[in-house]
């Protein structure tokens, strides 16, 4: 009697194998994250745009609000920031030089994240009110 092999692969709601040798889902997720990060960066700095300073190149800033101190931020919770607004601008200009003053001047990470996702078309209707 011949043995029939059955495919017991579980699939996620998106139709991607949830576990296929451990790598299919990881590759799918990594590709989706990379595509998202590229789309965020292409927007240019959200702070410069809000200040009407024109288009400026952006680095990716991972939002840490609401995350634990040792928890790696999600690639889908990212902001596009010009290097001056990200790292090198000093206190009150760069988010990593003093978050509280930076957020008081430019908006909270959550506010800017919602704006970024809206501009990418990933949130609809939030900014229309």
C-alpha positions in Angstrom: 0.0 0.0 0.0 1.4 3.4 -1.0 1.8 6.1 1.6 0.2 9.4 0.7 1.9 12.5 2.0 -0.4 15.2 3.2 0.4 18.9 3.3 -0.2 20.1 6.8 1.0 23.7 6.4 -1.0 26.2 8.4 -1.8 29.5 6.6 -2.2 33.0 8.0 -5.3 35.1 7.2 -3.3 36.6 4.3 -2.7 33.2 2.7 1.0 33.1 3.6 2.3 30.0 5.2 2.3 30.7 9.0 5.1 28.2 9.4 7.0 26.7 6.5 10.3 25.6 7.7 10.4 28.7 9.9 11.4 31.0 7.1 8.5 31.8 4.8 6.6 33.9 7.3 9.9 35.7 8.4 10.7 36.5 4.8 7.2 37.8 4.1 7.3 39.9 7.2 10.8 41.2 6.5 9.8 42.2 3.0 6.7 44.0 4.2 8.6 45.8 6.8 11.3 46.9 4.3 8.7 48.1 1.9 7.0 50.1 4.6 10.3 51.7 5.8 11.1 52.7 2.2 7.7 54.4 1.8 8.2 56.2 5.1 11.6 57.5 4.2 10.4 58.7 0.8 7.9 61.1 2.5 10.8 63.3 3.8 10.9 64.7 7.3 7.5 65.2 8.8 8.7 68.0 11.1 10.2 70.0 8.2 7.0 69.5 6.2 4.9 70.7 9.1 7.1 73.7 9.6 6.8 74.5 5.8 10.5 74.1 5.3 10.1 72.1 2.1 11.3 68.6 1.3 14.2 67.3 3.3 15.6 63.8 3.3 14.6 61.5 6.1 16.1 58.9 8.4 13.8 56.3 10.0 13.0 57.0 13.7 11.4 54.1 15.6 8.7 55.4 17.9 9.3 54.3 21.5 6.3 55.8 23.2 4.3 53.1 24.8 7.1 50.5 24.4 9.1 49.1 27.2 12.7 50.2 27.6 14.2 46.9 26.4 11.5 46.3 23.8 12.5 46.7 20.1 10.2 49.1 18.4 8.1 47.8 15.5 9.2 48.8 12.0 5.6 49.8 11.3 5.7 52.5 14.1 8.3 54.7 12.4 8.6 58.4 11.6 10.6 60.1 8.8 12.9 62.6 10.4 15.7 64.8 9.0 19.0 64.0 10.7 18.8 67.3 12.5 15.4 66.5 14.0 16.5 62.9 14.7 20.0 63.0 16.2 22.2 65.9 15.7 20.1 69.1 16.3 20.7 69.3 20.0 18.2 69.9 22.9 14.8 70.9 21.6 15.7 70.3 18.0 16.5 66.5 17.9 14.2 64.0 19.4 17.1 62.0 20.9 18.5 65.1 22.6 15.4 65.7 24.7 12.0 64.1 23.9 9.7 66.2 26.2 10.8 69.6 24.7 10.9 68.1 21.2 7.3 66.8 21.5 6.1 70.1 23.0 7.5 71.9 19.9 6.8 69.5 17.1 4.0 67.1 18.3 4.1 63.7 20.0 5.4 60.6 18.4 1.8 59.3 18.3 0.5 62.4 16.6 3.2 62.3 14.0 2.8 58.6 13.5 -0.9 59.0 12.8 0.0 61.8 10.3 2.6 59.6 8.7 0.3 56.7 8.3 -2.4 59.0 6.9 0.0 60.4 4.3 0.9 56.8 3.3 -2.8 56.1 2.9 -2.7 53.5 5.7 -5.2 55.4 7.8 -8.3 56.9 6.2 -10.5 59.6 7.6 -8.6 60.4 10.8 -7.2 63.7 9.5 -10.3 64.6 7.4 -12.4 65.8 10.4 
